[in-house]
Structures are given as structure tokens and as C-alpha cells.
Amino acid sequence: MEETENQTTQNDQTTPTLSKNAQKKLLKLQRYEAKKVEKKAMVKEQKRKEGERKRKEWEEKLAKASDDGERERIIEERKSLRKERMDQKSEEKEKKIERLSKAKENGQKVVIDLQFAHLMMSNEIHSLVQQIMYCYAMNSRCSEPAHLYLTGCNGEMETQLNRLPGFDKWMIEKENRSYIEALSDQKENLVYLTADSENVLDELDPKSIYIIGGLVDRNRWKGITMKKAEEQGIKTAKLPIGQYLKMCSSQVLTVNQVIEIILKFIETRDWKVAFFEVIPQRKRIEADSEKCQEVVKGEDNEEKEAQAESKKQCVDIASQTNELSNDLL
């Protein structure tokens, strides 16, 4: 009896007590997971209802046919339209695969560094995974896509990525190793993009391999990417945002925003066009306009808003990603 009591006392002493902040984060995560399950069920129900509606419309259309001949004509028209759509999709997919294959040989190389997963909570990792999904779908639609790398892909990050439909068939480079190891023979070409760099990126160098830090809520880890690059002895650069815009708050952008800016610049060769098309209005004012009338209350809120915005984009584009992935199966 005494041994049991002593063991219980020891367990109580060794079990860490969560701080109030940690308890809030845990509660927030639990609510997030509950909402995710609820949303998934709601989407499933909406799809079921939509399927039922379409079936009913089709059955009513057939029932209104005056005779067997008209009914057969309606069925053949539907088959013809379906075949036409499938042929069109097949042609579009073939073109996408051709573009991504060319990008592997000659495209601008861009790395997403995933070695910061240990600094993020599960929901933040999920947010980054959604951004990566959006990046891949967006890149596949570009007339001049980049060639994407995912490096340092391990642990929960790898688990969540593998849950994406068709991820194993994505036309990108997936590395468990760090970029320093995976691209050791090209170290002199590595350039870490970080807002803390003093080097302004005026032009994209086709020989350079640009690295983007895969980190959500960077405001908790200011300067971390710059420090990492300096310790590794690789070059750094920052986007020339300040030459074209004044930011209402931090110049920190989400991963998908940086990727989209790079893709837009490859297409237009114009930084201003790229910035104005990608950076949300709430985050910017033109360089020659008046100061922001209202400073953003907190950079954490800014980051959360950007996450919500990219997540909304992911929902709109997820089906297109799945289509491309399925074509590669």
C-alpha cells in the first residue's frame, strides 16, 4: 500500500503541469479538431445532396421525353458532352505534365525548408501543409512553372503531407534530408529568402536555388531563418518589397504568398505587378501614398488572417490539385 502511494506521489511530481498559455493552446487545438470533423461531415452531406439533386433532374428530363427515340437522343447527347469534357481535361492534364517536366530540367528551383516542424503546433503544421498543397496546384497551372523541392520532410510534417490525395505522385523533389545535404554539390547556388537580409533581390538568377522557410507564425521566431543561413554559410536575399510598397505591419509573408510572387515575377518580370497581385490590400499601401491610418493590432493577428486567407484558397483549389495528382497515378 505504501509502495503504491509513493509511486503515485512520484508520478505526480514528474508529470509537468501545463501553463495557462499551454492550456489555452491545447483547448484551441481541441476546438479546431472538433470543427474540422464537423466541417468534413457538412461537406460530405452537401455533396450527397448535390448528387441527389442532379440525379432527380436527370430522371425528370428523361421522364419528359415524348418517346423512346427522344430519350435515346438525350442519353447520347449526355454521353457526347461527357466525352468532350473528359477529352478536354485529358489534354489540359497532358500539357500540365509537360510543363512540369520541362521545369524539372530548366525551371527556377525553389526549396521549401520543412525543418521547423518541431517549433510548430499540430494545427500550424496543418496550415503549412495546406499552403504547400496550394503552392503545388498553383505552380502546375503556370505557363512557366518552377521546380519545387520539399526538404527536411520528416515526422508529423511527413505524415500530414502523405495524407494529401496523390501526394506520392506529385512532380516535385521530396527529401527527408536537409537542403544542405540534398544539394551539397550546389551549395554556392543556395540563397535563403529572408526579410532580415540586407541583400535585395533585383532579379531571379536561373542558376540560384531559392529557399523559403516553412514556418507558420514566424513572429514567435524572429530572425530564425537569417541565423540559420549565416550558420550554414549560404547566401541570403530579400524580396524588393520596400521599393514598391509600404507594408502596414510586418513584411513577413506566408509560404504560398512568396511562391506566388516568384511565379508571378517569372511570368511578368515585374516585381510591382507581382506584389500588387499577391500581397493582400490590408497588408500594404503604395510607396507614395499616405501612412496607414490604422496600424495592425498585432502581428499574430496578421499571420492568422493570412493563414485563413490561404486556407480559403486551398479549399477552392483542392479539387484541381486532386485532378492533377490522379492523372499522374
C-alpha positions, -999 to 999 in steps of 0.1 A, spaced: 0 0 0 28 24 9 47 15 -23 16 24 -43 12 57 -25 49 65 -30 47 56 -67 16 79 -71 34 107 -54 64 102 -77 42 103 -108 25 135 -96 59 151 -91 72 140 -125 41 149 -145 45 185 -157 17 209 -151 6 228 -182 9 266 -180 -22 287 -186 -9 296 -221 -3 259 -229 -38 250 -216 -53 277 -239 -34 264 -269 -44 228 -261 -81 239 -258 -78 258 -290 -64 228 -308 -92 205 -295 -118 230 -307 -100 232 -341 -101 194 -344 -138 192 -335 -146 219 -360 -126 200 -387 -146 169 -381 -178 189 -382 -168 206 -414 -159 174 -431 -193 159 -423 -210 190 -436 -191 189 -469 -199 152 -473 -236 159 -467 -236 188 -492 -220 165 -518 -247 139 -512 -275 164 -516 -260 178 -547 -257 143 -562 -293 136 -553 -304 169 -569 -286 161 -602 -300 125 -603 -335 138 -598 -331 164 -626 -318 138 -649 -346 114 -641 -372 142 -647 -356 151 -680 -358 115 -692 -394 112 -680 -404 143 -701 -392 126 -733 -421 121 -757 -409 87 -769 -380 62 -768 -363 79 -797 -361 113 -779 -350 95 -747 -322 78 -766 -311 111 -782 -309 128 -747 -288 99 -734 -264 101 -764 -261 139 -760 -251 134 -724 -225 108 -733 -211 130 -760 -208 160 -737 -192 139 -710 -166 125 -735 -159 160 -747 -152 172 -712 -130 142 -704 -110 147 -736 -106 184 -728 -94 176 -692 -71 149 -705 -55 174 -729 -51 200 -702 -35 175 -679 -11 164 -705 0 200 -710 4 204 -673 26 173 -670 47 185 -700 52 220 -684 62 204 -650 86 180 -668 103 209 -685 105 228 -652 124 199 -637 151 204 -664 151 242 -669 128 258 -644 136 281 -615 144 259 -585 126 268 -552 130 249 -519 105 249 -491 125 242 -459 105 220 -436 130 216 -408 110 240 -385 82 215 -378 94 209 -342 87 246 -335 50 244 -346 19 230 -331 -2 204 -350 -27 229 -363 2 251 -376 17 222 -394 -17 215 -409 -18 251 -421 16 248 -437 6 216 -454 -25 234 -468 -2 262 -481 21 236 -498 -9 220 -515 -19 254 -528 16 261 -540 18 228 -559 -16 233 -576 -8 270 -584 26 260 -598 11 233 -620 -12 259 -637 15 283 -645 28 287 -681 63 288 -667 63 267 -635 92 265 -611 106 232 -599 97 227 -563 117 209 -535 104 199 -501 134 192 -478 136 181 -442 103 163 -446 100 141 -415 78 133 -385 43 148 -383 50 170 -413 57 140 -435 26 122 -420 3 151 -428 17 155 -463 13 118 -471 -24 122 -463 -29 145 -492 -46 127 -522 -20 117 -547 9 133 -529 32 104 -537 27 112 -574 34 150 -572 61 161 -597 84 177 -571 115 167 -552 108 153 -518 137 149 -494 139 137 -458 174 152 -457 180 189 -453 187 211 -483 223 214 -472 227 176 -475 205 170 -505 220 199 -525 255 198 -511 271 199 -546 252 232 -553 258 249 -520 272 280 -538 239 284 -555 217 283 -524 200 316 -515 178 318 -484 150 343 -488 145 361 -455 131 396 -447 161 401 -424 187 400 -452 204 432 -463 207 419 -499 178 430 -521 168 406 -548 165 426 -580 163 397 -604 159 359 -602 191 341 -612 182 308 -631 213 292 -615 203 301 -580 182 278 -558 159 300 -536 149 287 -502 117 296 -483 114 289 -446 84 266 -439 73 282 -407 39 294 -395 37 322 -370 72 334 -375 66 363 -352 75 339 -323 108 331 -340 121 364 -354 154 362 -373 155 324 -372 159 319 -410 186 345 -412 205 330 -383 203 295 -399 216 307 -432 245 325 -416 254 295 -396 254 273 -427 274 299 -447 249 303 -475 238 335 -492 206 354 -482 184 378 -500 150 395 -495 123 404 -520 124 441 -530 90 449 -514 102 482 -499 110 496 -533 73 493 -544 52 491 -513 49 502 -478 36 475 -455 11 483 -428 29 460 -405 55 432 -409 69 422 -443 67 385 -433 46 367 -459 32 331 -459 49 304 -479 23 303 -506 24 341 -510 62 340 -515 59 312 -540 31 330 -559 51 362 -560 81 343 -575 58 326 -601 42 359 -610 76 376 -614 87 347 -637 56 354 -658 57 392 -659 94 401 -650 78 429 -630 81 430 -592 54 457 -587 28 437 -606 38 405 -587 35 423 -553 2 441 -560 -14 409 -574 -4 387 -545 0 408 -513 -34 414 -497 -47 450 -497 -50 450 -459 -12 445 -456 0 471 -480 -1 507 -492 17 522 -522 51 537 -516 40 572 -524 6 571 -505 -2 583 -470 7 563 -440 -15 535 -429 -43 551 -409 -46 522 -387 -17 500 -376 -25 463 -373 -31 455 -337 -7 426 -336 14 406 -360 0 374 -346 -34 385 -359 -18 394 -392 -3 359 -395 -36 343 -385 -55 363 -411 -30 352 -438 -34 316 -428 -72 319 -430 -69 335 -464 -45 308 -478 -68 281 -463 -98 296 -482 -77 295 -514 -68 259 -506 -104 249 -504 -111 264 -538 -82 248 -554 -80 214 -537 -102 197 -564 -78 209 -591 -48 195 -572 -65 161 -569 -73 161 -606 -36 167 -615 -25 141 -589 -49 115 -603 -36 120 -638 -1 110 -626 -13 78 -610 
